[in-house]
Amino acid sequence: MAELTYREAVAEGIAQEMARDDRVVFLGEDVAAAGGVFKTTVGLLEKFGPDRVKDTPISEQAIVGAAMGAAMTGLRPIAEIMFSDFLAVCWDLIANEIAKTRYMTGGQVSLPLVIRTANGGGGSFGAQHSQSVENWAMAVPGLKVVAPSTPADVKGLLAAAIRDPDPVIFFEHKFMMATKGDVPDGEHVDRLGTAKIIREGSDLTIAALAAMVPKALEAADRLSSEDGVQATVVDLRSLVPLDTATILDAVRKTGRLVTVEENPRLCGWGAELAAIAAEECFFDLDGPIVRITTPHVPLPCAGELESLALPSVDRIVETVRKTVD
């Protein structure tokens, strides 16, 4: 095991797959000599050269279009969109072309590509650079959607995404980049569509994703020490495929479900999870399903206002206390 930061794990996951398969190429804005705006690609240019690590113009449509064409001709491209908010600029290519090509060609053309992007708020970057948009991608048939919360998951799930035969949108939380964790040495490949139980409890299940996972875990520890409430915490890790078996099993055992989402409340991923749980586990539930979300507003730039909008450990603790009373 080696202790790596989240950003170092990104570079290690990409390097592992580029060394293993010379069809893997990487392109995006400032990803080569500059090492990426979040320093997630440091050293890749030196290891693999300018033919496989390419800087692009400031054009999300050009980046995604080039990745699509490369995948159609036998390469396995990784494309970086600097901020997930900017997926809106190239959304037609992603939602109408990349997501549908395999289906519309009757399986004759597959698109084994990964679109990496920095997602989420917490740094006072303002309404156009702080959105959490994984629910956008979740709503489009044909896309796989991944959002890791730990360095080990970053490396393993990124490797799995690069090897996958279908397009994967890989959301890296921009304000987890400096977090550290143990990462397996050597080749590390995880499996898409698998959630993890990271804390066991008997009183309720908390489902969280990406930056909300450590908040949910801290809240669960506080609830245990201060109130004697024992929470199971599930790290979803991916939204498509969604590991409903692990989630529903936890809900059946605890009888309650709370989701912690950074998405705006309207049509967030937790609404889908709540619907599935209500359909599959209705008679196992001891109370209503509760969603803790960001309000349906553009995120403020002012730090104090942004902090009020995003789910916090205090809000999770207070909401769970009301839920189990």
C-alpha positions as CSV (number, residue, x, y, z in Angstrom):
1,M,0.0,0.0,0.0
2,A,1.1,3.6,-0.7
3,E,-0.6,6.7,0.7
4,L,-1.6,8.9,-2.2
5,T,-3.7,12.0,-2.5
6,Y,-6.9,11.9,-4.6
7,R,-5.2,13.8,-7.4
8,E,-2.2,11.5,-7.4
9,A,-4.5,8.5,-7.6
10,V,-6.0,10.0,-10.8
11,A,-2.6,10.2,-12.5
12,E,-1.6,6.8,-11.2
13,G,-4.8,5.2,-12.6
14,I,-4.3,6.8,-16.0
15,A,-0.6,5.8,-16.1
16,Q,-1.4,2.2,-15.2
17,E,-3.8,1.9,-18.1
18,M,-1.6,3.8,-20.6
19,A,1.4,1.5,-19.7
20,R,-0.8,-1.6,-20.1
21,D,-2.5,-0.7,-23.4
22,D,-0.9,1.6,-26.0
23,R,-4.4,2.3,-27.4
24,V,-5.1,4.5,-24.4
25,V,-4.7,8.2,-25.3
26,F,-5.4,11.3,-23.2
27,L,-6.5,14.7,-24.3
28,G,-7.8,17.9,-22.7
29,E,-7.0,21.5,-21.9
30,D,-3.7,22.0,-20.1
31,V,-3.3,18.3,-19.3
32,A,0.2,17.8,-20.8
33,A,3.0,20.1,-19.7
34,A,0.9,22.0,-17.1
35,G,-0.2,18.7,-15.5
36,G,-3.9,19.7,-15.4
37,V,-5.6,22.7,-13.7
38,F,-6.1,20.5,-10.6
39,K,-2.7,18.8,-11.0
40,T,-4.2,15.4,-11.7
41,T,-2.1,14.6,-14.7
42,V,1.4,15.5,-13.5
43,G,4.1,13.4,-15.1
44,L,2.0,11.8,-17.8
45,L,3.5,13.8,-20.7
46,E,7.0,12.8,-19.6
47,K,6.1,9.1,-19.3
48,F,4.1,8.7,-22.5
49,G,5.0,11.6,-24.8
50,P,3.1,14.1,-26.9
51,D,1.6,11.6,-29.3
52,R,-0.5,10.1,-26.4
53,V,-0.9,13.0,-24.1
54,K,-2.3,16.0,-26.0
55,D,-3.2,19.5,-25.1
56,T,-6.3,20.8,-26.9
57,P,-7.8,24.1,-27.8
58,I,-10.3,25.6,-25.3
59,S,-13.2,23.8,-27.0
60,E,-15.2,21.2,-25.1
61,Q,-16.9,20.2,-28.4
62,A,-13.5,19.6,-30.0
63,I,-12.3,17.6,-27.1
64,V,-15.3,15.3,-26.9
65,G,-15.7,15.1,-30.7
66,A,-12.0,14.0,-31.1
67,A,-12.5,11.5,-28.3
68,M,-15.6,10.0,-30.0
69,G,-13.8,9.8,-33.4
70,A,-10.7,8.2,-31.7
71,A,-12.9,5.6,-30.0
72,M,-14.7,4.8,-33.3
73,T,-11.3,4.0,-34.9
74,G,-10.0,1.6,-32.3
75,L,-8.4,3.8,-29.6
76,R,-9.4,4.0,-26.0
77,P,-9.4,7.8,-25.3
78,I,-9.6,9.6,-22.0
79,A,-11.0,13.1,-22.5
80,E,-10.8,15.7,-19.7
81,I,-13.5,18.4,-19.4
82,M,-12.0,20.9,-16.9
83,F,-15.2,21.6,-14.9
84,S,-18.3,19.5,-15.0
85,D,-20.4,22.6,-15.6
86,F,-18.8,22.8,-19.1
87,L,-20.4,19.5,-20.0
88,A,-23.3,21.7,-21.0
89,V,-21.2,23.1,-23.9
90,C,-20.8,19.6,-25.5
91,W,-23.9,17.9,-24.2
92,D,-25.3,17.2,-27.6
93,L,-22.3,15.1,-28.5
94,I,-22.4,13.3,-25.2
95,A,-26.2,12.7,-24.9
96,N,-27.2,12.4,-28.5
97,E,-24.1,10.9,-30.2
98,I,-21.8,9.1,-27.8
99,A,-24.5,7.6,-25.6
100,K,-26.5,6.3,-28.6
101,T,-23.9,5.2,-31.2
102,R,-23.7,1.6,-30.0
103,Y,-27.5,1.2,-30.0
104,M,-28.0,3.0,-33.3
105,T,-25.4,0.9,-35.1
106,G,-26.8,-2.3,-33.8
107,G,-23.6,-3.0,-31.9
108,Q,-21.3,-2.5,-34.9
109,V,-19.6,0.5,-33.3
110,S,-18.7,0.7,-29.7
111,L,-17.3,3.7,-27.9
112,P,-14.8,2.7,-25.2
113,L,-14.1,6.2,-23.9
114,V,-13.9,8.0,-20.6
115,I,-14.8,11.6,-20.0
116,R,-13.2,12.8,-16.8
117,T,-14.4,16.0,-15.2
118,A,-14.1,18.0,-11.9
119,N,-17.4,18.1,-10.2
120,G,-19.0,19.8,-7.1
121,G,-18.9,22.8,-4.9
122,G,-17.2,23.9,-1.7
123,G,-14.5,26.3,-3.0
124,S,-16.6,29.5,-3.6
125,F,-16.0,29.2,-7.4
126,G,-19.5,30.5,-8.2
127,A,-22.6,29.2,-9.9
128,Q,-20.9,28.3,-13.2
129,H,-17.9,26.4,-11.7
130,S,-19.4,24.6,-8.7
131,Q,-22.3,22.5,-9.9
132,S,-22.8,18.9,-9.0
133,V,-24.1,17.5,-12.3
134,E,-23.9,13.7,-12.0
135,N,-27.7,13.5,-12.2
136,W,-27.5,15.0,-15.7
137,A,-25.5,12.1,-16.9
138,M,-27.5,9.5,-14.9
139,A,-30.6,10.6,-16.9
140,V,-29.1,9.6,-20.3
141,P,-29.4,6.0,-21.4
142,G,-26.1,4.6,-22.7
143,L,-23.8,6.4,-20.3
144,K,-22.1,4.9,-17.2
145,V,-21.7,7.3,-14.3
146,V,-18.9,7.0,-11.7
147,A,-18.1,9.3,-8.7
148,P,-15.4,8.0,-6.3
149,S,-14.8,9.2,-2.8
150,T,-11.3,7.8,-1.9
151,P,-7.9,7.6,-3.7
152,A,-8.1,3.8,-3.8
153,D,-11.5,4.0,-5.5
154,V,-10.2,6.7,-7.9
155,K,-7.5,4.5,-9.2
156,G,-9.4,1.2,-9.3
157,L,-12.6,2.6,-10.8
158,L,-10.8,4.8,-13.3
159,A,-8.9,1.7,-14.5
160,A,-12.2,-0.2,-14.8
161,A,-13.8,2.7,-16.7
162,I,-10.9,2.8,-19.2
163,R,-11.3,-0.9,-19.8
164,D,-15.0,-0.8,-20.2
165,P,-16.5,-1.1,-23.7
166,D,-19.0,1.7,-23.2
167,P,-18.7,5.4,-22.5
168,V,-18.2,6.4,-18.9
169,I,-18.5,9.8,-17.3
170,F,-16.1,9.9,-14.5
171,F,-16.7,12.6,-11.9
172,E,-13.8,13.6,-9.7
173,H,-14.7,15.9,-6.8
174,K,-12.6,19.0,-7.2
175,F,-12.4,19.7,-3.5
176,M,-11.3,16.2,-2.5
177,M,-8.1,16.5,-4.5
178,A,-5.8,16.9,-1.5
179,T,-7.4,14.2,0.6
180,K,-5.2,11.2,1.3
181,G,-5.7,7.4,1.5
182,D,-4.0,4.1,1.1
183,V,-3.9,2.8,-2.5
184,P,-2.9,-0.7,-3.5
185,D,0.5,-1.1,-5.1
186,G,0.8,-2.4,-8.6
187,E,-2.1,-3.0,-10.9
188,H,-5.4,-2.1,-9.2
189,V,-8.7,-2.6,-11.1
190,D,-12.1,-2.3,-9.4
191,R,-15.5,-3.1,-10.7
192,L,-18.1,-0.6,-11.9
193,G,-21.6,-0.8,-10.4
194,T,-20.6,-1.8,-6.9
195,A,-21.4,0.1,-3.8
196,K,-19.5,-0.3,-0.5
197,I,-20.7,-0.5,3.0
198,I,-18.2,1.6,4.9
199,R,-19.9,1.6,8.2
200,E,-22.3,-0.9,9.8
201,G,-25.3,0.2,11.9
202,S,-28.7,-1.0,12.9
203,D,-30.8,2.1,13.1
204,L,-30.8,3.6,9.6
205,T,-29.0,3.6,6.3
206,I,-27.3,6.7,4.9
207,A,-26.5,6.6,1.2
208,A,-23.9,9.1,-0.1
209,L,-21.7,9.9,-3.0
210,A,-18.3,11.5,-3.6
211,A,-17.7,14.4,-1.2
212,M,-20.8,13.6,0.8
213,V,-19.3,10.3,1.9
214,P,-16.8,11.6,4.4
215,K,-19.5,14.0,5.7
216,A,-22.0,11.1,6.1
217,L,-19.3,9.0,7.9
218,E,-18.4,11.9,10.3
219,A,-22.1,12.5,11.0
220,A,-22.6,8.8,11.7
221,D,-19.7,8.8,14.2
222,R,-21.2,11.8,15.9
223,L,-24.6,10.2,16.1
224,S,-23.1,7.1,17.6
225,S,-21.1,9.0,20.3
226,E,-23.7,11.6,21.1
227,D,-27.0,9.9,20.7
228,G,-26.3,6.1,20.5
229,V,-27.8,6.0,17.0
230,Q,-26.0,3.5,14.8
231,A,-26.0,4.2,11.1
232,T,-25.0,2.1,8.1
233,V,-23.2,4.3,5.6
234,V,-23.2,3.2,1.9
235,D,-20.8,4.8,-0.6
236,L,-22.6,4.4,-3.9
237,R,-19.4,5.0,-5.9
238,S,-21.4,4.8,-9.2
239,L,-24.9,5.8,-10.3
240,V,-25.0,3.8,-13.5
241,P,-24.8,0.9,-13.0
242,L,-26.5,1.3,-9.6
243,D,-25.8,-1.4,-7.0
244,T,-29.4,-1.7,-5.8
245,A,-28.8,-5.1,-4.2
246,T,-26.3,-3.7,-1.7
247,I,-28.4,-0.6,-1.0
248,L,-31.7,-2.4,-0.6
249,D,-30.2,-5.1,1.6
250,A,-28.9,-2.3,4.0
251,V,-32.3,-0.6,4.0
252,R,-34.1,-3.9,4.8
253,K,-31.8,-4.5,7.7
254,T,-32.1,-0.9,9.2
255,G,-35.7,0.0,8.2
256,R,-34.8,3.6,7.3
257,L,-33.1,5.4,4.4
258,V,-31.5,8.9,4.3
259,T,-29.8,10.1,1.2
260,V,-27.1,12.8,1.2
261,E,-26.8,14.5,-2.2
262,E,-24.8,17.5,-3.4
263,N,-27.2,17.7,-6.4
264,P,-29.9,20.4,-6.3
265,R,-33.0,18.8,-4.8
266,L,-35.2,18.7,-7.9
267,C,-34.6,15.4,-9.8
268,G,-31.4,14.5,-7.8
269,W,-30.1,11.0,-7.8
270,G,-31.6,10.4,-4.3
271,A,-35.1,10.8,-5.7
272,E,-34.5,7.8,-7.9
273,L,-33.0,5.9,-5.0
274,A,-36.0,6.8,-2.8
275,A,-38.4,5.6,-5.5
276,I,-36.6,2.3,-5.9
277,A,-36.5,1.7,-2.1
278,A,-40.2,2.6,-1.8
279,E,-41.1,0.1,-4.5
280,E,-38.8,-2.7,-3.3
281,C,-38.7,-2.3,0.5
282,F,-42.0,-0.6,1.4
283,F,-43.0,-3.1,4.1
284,D,-39.5,-3.1,5.6
285,L,-39.5,0.7,6.2
286,D,-40.1,2.0,9.7
287,G,-40.4,5.6,8.5
288,P,-40.4,7.9,5.5
289,I,-37.3,8.1,3.3
290,V,-35.5,11.4,3.9
291,R,-33.4,13.3,1.4
292,I,-30.7,15.8,2.5
293,T,-29.8,17.9,-0.6
294,T,-28.6,21.3,-1.9
295,P,-31.6,23.6,-2.4
296,H,-32.8,24.1,-6.0
297,V,-30.8,27.3,-6.4
298,P,-27.6,28.3,-8.2
299,L,-24.7,28.0,-5.8
300,P,-23.6,31.3,-4.3
301,C,-20.0,32.5,-4.7
302,A,-19.9,33.9,-1.1
303,G,-18.3,31.2,1.1
304,E,-20.8,31.5,4.0
305,L,-23.8,31.3,1.7
306,E,-22.3,28.3,-0.3
307,S,-21.7,26.5,3.0
308,L,-25.3,27.1,4.0
309,A,-26.5,25.6,0.7
310,L,-24.4,22.5,0.6
311,P,-25.2,19.5,2.9
312,S,-23.1,19.7,6.1
313,V,-22.2,17.3,8.9
314,D,-24.4,19.4,11.3
315,R,-27.4,19.2,8.9
316,I,-27.0,15.5,8.5
317,V,-26.9,15.0,12.3
318,E,-29.9,17.2,12.9
319,T,-31.9,15.6,10.2
320,V,-31.2,12.1,11.3
321,R,-32.1,13.0,14.9
322,K,-35.5,14.2,13.7
323,T,-35.9,11.1,11.5
324,V,-35.3,8.5,14.3
325,D,-37.2,10.4,17.1
